[in-house]
Amino acid sequence: GPIPPQIANIDTLEELVLEDNLLGGPLPPNLGNSKSLKRLLLSANNFTGVIPDTFGNLKNLTDFRIDGSQLSGKIPEFIGNWTSITRLDLQGTSMEGPIPATISLLTKLTELRISDLSGSNSDFPDLSGMTQMARLVLRNCSITGLILDYIGDMKALKLLDLSFNSLTGIIPENFQSFSQSSANLDFMFLTNNLLTGAVPDWIRSSKKNMDLSYNNFSGPISVGCQQQEVNLVSGFSSSENNEISWCLKKDLTCSGKPQHHSLFINCGGEKMNFENNDYDEDLNPGGASAFISVAEKWAFSSTGLFLGDDSADFLAGNNFNLSVTSPEFYTSARLAPQSLKYYGLCMRQGSYKVRLHFAEIMYTDNQTFSSLGRRIFDVSIQGNVVLSNFNIMEKAGGPGIGIVEEFDNVMVNGTTLEIHFYWTGKGTTAVPDRGVYGPLISAITVTPNFEVDDGGGLSAGAIAGIVAASLVLVVLILIILRLKGYLGGREPEDQELRGLDLQTGYFTLRQIKHATNNFDASNKI
């Protein structure tokens, strides 16, 4: 239900925390009259409509969170009134950009998170006065243009996430200050932009989590697919540059002849057999900026940092001892806070059937707080969205129940199959603990829709072709023999001899001599 409007009648109200509930409807406008309010936390609910204009009166706000709701409309200009605010979370709403220019007035901000804005492109907002900024997330906000230098002057910055925008140009030179031992930056995500130029040396040698994948950098570069904690997969513009590894090129083009035609992965689990198919183990712990390749057969790329828990695991198990449905791969899973991509590498061209196996194993099946979580994410295959706002537990009817989502006629026209799981800021983020959210996958099954010849035997088509060719060859040989007279050519002569009245019997040598005039040469036939 809605927030009771009577709450606004509490004159001394300083904190209102309603996170991770099932509240809905519009926000009560009279809540803007609670001028003593400092913390207003409304995340992970089902609120609709716009942020009321009266909220511009909340000038004492220090913490405002509305992420994971269905609020719409533009980000209001009046947020510039909240000059005392230190944390502002607007992730995963249905709101529109651009980010208003008045945000520049919020100079006390230490944490700013805005994501998944709809609307047209906009320039990078002016945040130059926010010298105390520690966590800055502007993800998928349709921001274009250059990364502004002042970001490099934010000495307190610990997390920088500018991923999934359309940023261009080079990485600012003053970002090198983040490599100093005194710097606080631990995580930098610039993935899925249009950045160019060379990757700075300080980034390539960094031991911090940095994701620069899916950009347009230029080489040459001598690093491999995973350089410590730096992810550069598909980060370079030229696919013709043979001086860089295959995984750094666009589309992850196969370095040899494509030979794979199926995939069986037990995501987050051990090697196992199901329906006579051997599922590969997938136990690498991954991380915030990881790319892991398995013998150029398949790989995964994981991006992001769990909100509220920098050390949360990227592998999940059946910690609540749920009665999980078989097969065994539903008892484990891989998850990610933001983006998780699986790749089928060196795949033969053609049509495939993709089956994605899901089971929610991180929430309980009782009526406690731990059962109230809502995991919501999107899934794309080959760049096409196939599942939007997907909720495993809602689709399955509860936790621990395995379900399969099947997609047929998935085309591989190059050599790579890409399956992308992406969190758009929806759902809960703190049930049963902070950091429990984001895409989760139990197993992946990919099989071909075409006949496979592995060289172990001849296909029916090949056998038919060989038989036909053999018949043609036999006919040609018979024709040649006939023309040479070896087949049927002696028949007239035999008939002529049979027509003569010849005497047959035994003859003595004397008789033969007499008949041939002592073997006279004139009697030779």
N, C-alpha and C positions, 0 to 999 in steps of 0.2 A: 503494500500500500504506500501512500504518500507520506511525506514528513508532516506530522501534526503541526498546523500553523501556530498552535498555542505555545510551542517552544520559544517562539520569538518574544513572548511576553516576559521571559526571564531577563530582567534588566542586567543582572550581574553575570550573564552567560559569557564565558571566555573560551570554552572549548566545546565543540560538538563533533564527536567522532562516530560516524555511522558506516564505516567501511565494511565491505564484504557481507552485505545483506541482500535482501530481495526488494528493497524499496523502489518505488517507481513513481510515474507521473511527473508533473512539472515541479520545479523548485518553488517553494512558497516565497512570493515577493517580500512579505513582511519580515522575512529572515534578515533582510538588509537593514532593518531597524535595530538589530542587535549590535550596537556600535562598540560594545566592549569585547566583541568576539575576536579572538586572536588565532585560534586554530579551527578550521572548518574542513573536515576530512570526510568526503562523500564517495570515495572510490569504490569501484566494483559493485554498482547498483544498476538499476534500470531506469534512471531518470530520463525524461524526454523534454523536448522544448528547448528554450534558450536560457542562458544565464540571465536572470532578471536585472534590469537596469538599476534597481535599488541596491544591488550588491556593490555598486560603486561607492556606497556610503561606508563600507567596512574598511575604514582607513587604518584600523589597528591590526589588520590581518598580518600574521607572520608566516602562516602555513595554510595553503589552499590546495586541495587535491580533489580532482573530479575525474581522474582517469578511469577508463573501462566502463563508460556510461554511453547512453545514446543521445546525449545533448548535441544539439545542432546549431546552425547559425554561425555567424562570424565570431572570432575571438573579439570580445568587446574592447573598445578604446579605453573604457574606464578602469581597466586594470592598472593604468598609470597612476591611479589614486592610491594604490596599495604600496606606498613608498616604504613601509616598514617590513614588507614581506621578505622572507629569506628562502622559502621553498614554494615553488609553483609547479604542479603536475597536471598536464593536460594531455596525457597519452591516451590513444585509443578511443577517442570520442568520434562523433560524426560531424565535428565542427569544420569550418572552412578557413582557409588562409585568405590573405596573407597575415603574418604575425604583425600586429599593429605597431606603428612607430613609437607609441607611448611606452612600450616595454623598456625603452632606453632609460626611463625614469626609475626603474627598480634596481637601484645601485647596490642594495644590500643583499641581493640574491646570492645564495651559495649553491642552490640546486634548482635547475630549470629543466623540465622535461616536457617536450611537445612532440607529438608524432602523428603520422597518418592523417594529415590535413588534406581535404579535397579543395578544389578550386584551381585557379590559374597560377602560373609561376610567379615567383617574387624574388627580389634581391635578398642578400644576407642581411638580417636585422642588425641594428646598431646595439651592440652589447658592450661597447668599449668601456663604460663606466663601472662594469661589474668586476672589479678587481679581486673580490673575495670568492669568485666562482670556483666551486670544487667539482661539481658534476653538471655537465652541459650535454643535453640530449636534444637534438633537432633532427629527428629521423623521419624520412619520407614526408617532408614538408614542402615539396616542390620548390626548393630554393635553388636558384641559378647563380652564375657568376663565380667570382673568385672567393677563396677562403681568405678572410681579412686578417691582416698581420696582428691585430690586437689580441687575437686568440693566443698567440705565442707569448703574450705578456701576462697571461693569467697564471701567476706563479703558484697559486693554490690548487690548480686544476689537477684532479685525480682521474676523472673519466671524461672523455670527449667522444661523442657519437654524432657524426654528421652523415651517416650512411643513407643510401637510397634517396639521394637527391640528384641534381644535375650540375654539380659543382665542376668548374673548369679551371684551367691553369695549373700551376705547379704548387707543390706543398711549400708554404712560406718558409723562407730561410731561417727566420727567427724561431721556428719550431725546434731547431736544434738545441735550444735551451732545455727542452724536455728530456734530453739525454744526459744532462748533468746529474751527478750523484745527489745533489740537493733537491732535484725536481721531484714533485709529488705524482706526476702522471704515471699511472699504471696501465691504463686501457685507452686505446685510440682506435676508433672504427670509422674508416672512410670508404668502406666497400660500396660498390654499385654507384659510382659517380663517373665523371668524364675527365678525371685528372690526367695531366700529361707531364712530359719531362722525365727526367731520370729519378729513380728512387734514391733518396739521399743515403749516403753511406751509414749515417748514424742510425737510420731505421733498419737497414739490412743487418746490422750487428747488434741490434737492440735485444735485450732479454725481457722486455716488457711485452704485453699482449697488444699487438697491432694488426689490424686487418685492412689491407689495401687492395683486396681482390676486386676483380671486375671494374677495372679502370682502363685508361689508354696510355699507360706509361711506355717509355721507349727504352731500348737496350743499348749496347749489350749488357747482359748481367750474368754472372757466373754462378749464382746461387741455385739450389735445387728447389723442389716443390714446397718444402717447409723449412724455413730458416729460423731455427729456435722457435720463438712464439710469434713470428711474423708470417702472416698469410698473404701470399701474392698470387694465388691461383687465378688464372685467366685475367691477369692484370695488365697485359701488354697488348699494344695495338696491332703489331705486325705478326701475321701468322706465317710469313715467309722467312723470318729471322731464325736461322738454324743455330744461332749462338745461344739461344735460351731453351730451357727445358720445355718439353711438350705441355706440361701442366700450367705453364705461365702464358701460353698462347690462348687466343680467343677460341672458344668452343671445345677446348681440350682435345684437339685433333690427335688421333692415334699416331704414334710414332712408327708403327709398323703396319702390317696387313690386318684389317679387322677380322677377328676370328670368333668372337664371343656371340652367342645367340640366346643366352638365358642368364638369369641371376637368381640366386637364392641366398638371402642374408637374414640371419637371426640378429636383429638390431639390439645391441646392448647385451647379447647373450652368447653362450658357448656353441660350438659346432654340434649339429644334431641332424637327424634324418627324419623326414616327414613325407609320406606318400612317395617313397622311393627317391626322394630328392635330398641331396646333401646340402644343408644350409651352412654357409660360412659363419664362423664366429666373428663377433664385432665387439671386442672388449677393450679397445683402446679408449682411455678415459677422455680423450678429446680435450676441449678447453674453449676459452673465450675467442680464440682466433686460430683455429686448427684446420689443417687439411691433411687427411690421412689417405694414402693410396695403397691398395692391396694388389700388388703384382700387375698393375695396369689392367686389372679386370674390373674393379669397382673402387670407388672412393667416397668419402664424405667430407663436407666442409661445414664447420660449426662456427657461428658468430654470435657474440653478445655476452652480456653480463647480467646475471640474475638480480633483479631489483630487491634490495634489502639483504642480500646474502652473496658477497663476492666469492665465497668458497663453496657454493652449492655444487653438487655433483651433476655430471652430464649423463650418467647412467642410472637407471631406476630398477629396483627389484620389488618383490612382493613383501614389503616390510610389515604390512598389516595382516599377513597370513590369510589373505582372502582365498576363498574357494574358487580359484581361477579355472576357467574352462580350458580343456585341452585344445590344441597341442601345447607342448611345453614352452614354445617361444612367447606365449602370452604372459609368462611369469617375469619377463624382463623387458627392458625398452631403452631406447636412446631418446634423450630430450635436449632441448636447447632453449635459451631465453628469448632468442630473437629469430634467427635464421638457421635452418638445417637443410643442407642439400646432399642428396645421394646421387652418384653418377654411375651409370653403366658405361664402361670404357671399352674402346675398340669393338663396338657392337657392329654386326653386319647390318647393312641397310635393309629396311623392310618394315612390316607391320608386327606389332607385339601386343600381348595382353599383360597388363600390369595389375597386380593384386596387392593391396596395402592392408596389412593386418594390424588392428588396434585393440588394445584393452586398457582401460583406466585402472592402474594399480597403485596410485598415490593418494587416493581418498578411501575412506572406510565405507562399509555398507550398513552402518548402524545410524542411529539418529543423533549422533554427537556432532560437535563442531567440525570434526575432521571429515564429515560426510558432505559438507556444504560447499566444497570447492567446485568451480566451474572453469574447465579448461577449454578455451576457444581459440581456434587458429584456422589458417587457410592452407590449401594444398594446390600446387601447380605442377603440371607435367608438360615438359617441353615448352614452358612459358605460358601455357594456357591454364587458367584457374579451373580446377575440377571440383574443389570443395571450398565453400565460403562459410565463414563463421561455424566451422565444424566443431561439434561438442561430442566427444567419444561417449561419455557416460549417458548423455541424453539419447544418442542414437542406439546404444546397446541396451539401455534400460537399467543401468546400474553399473557399479564398479566390478572388476574381475570378470567381465563377460566379453569374450572375444568376438569381434566382428570383422568382416572383410568388405572393403570397398574395391570394386572391380572396374577397370577401364580398358576397353577393347579398342583395337585398331589404332594404337599409339604408334606414330610413324617415327622411325629413325632415318633421316635423310643424309645425315653426316656419319659420324662414328660414335656419337655420345648420346646417351639417354639421361635426362636430368629430371629429378623429382625434388621439388622444393616445398618444404614445410616452413610456414612463416607466421609469426605472432604479430597481430595488428593492435595489440594493446587491450584486447577485450578479456573479460572474465576476471576471476579473482587472482590475486597475487600473494596472498598471505594465509591461505588455508591448505593444509593444517599448519604450515609454517611459511614464513616469508621465503620467496624463491621457488614456490611450487606453482608453476604455470608454464605456458609456452608449448610448442609442438612436441608431440610424443608419438613414437612409432615402434611397434613390436617386431615386425618382420616385413620383408619385401620379396615378392615372387614375380619374376618376369619370364614369360615364355613366348616363343615365336609363333606367329600365325602362318609361317611358311615351312615347307619341307626342308629339313636339315640334312646335309651330306657332310659327315665328319671324316670321310675317307676310310671308314671301317667296312664298307660294303658298297655295292652298286645299287642305285635307286632304280625304281621301275622304269623311269624314263630313260636312264642310261642303258639298261638292259634291252629295252625295245629298240633303241638306236643302234646298238651293236648287232642285234639280230637282223635288222633291216639292211645294215651295211654289209653283213656277211652274205645275205641272199643276193644282193646286187653283185657282189664279187663272184659268187658261184656262177651266176648267169653269164657274166662277162667271160669267165674262163671257158664255159661250155660253147659260147659263140665262137671264141678264138679257135678252139679245138675243131669245131665243125668246119670253119673256114680253111683250116690247115689240112682237112681231110682225114683227121684222126677219128672223127665220129661220123659214120655213115658214108664216107668217101670210097670205100672198097667194095661196096655192095654191087655195083654194075659189073665189075670184073669177075666177082664170084659167080654171079648169075650167068655170065658168058661161058665160063669154064664148065658150069654144071650143064650147059646146053649141048656140049660136045659129046659124041659117042666115043668115049675113051676106053681103051682096053687096060684093065688093071690086073696085076698079078706079080709073080716073082720072076726075075731075069738073071741069067748067069753072066759072068764077066765076058765070056766069049760072045754071047748074044749082044751085049752092050757094045763091044768093040765092033762087031759086024754092023750093027745098026748105025754107029757113028763114024764108020769108015776110019776106025782106029783113032777115034777122038779128033777127027779133022777139025781145024779151026773154023772152017766154013759152016760147021753144024752148031756153033755156039748160039745160044738163044739170048 
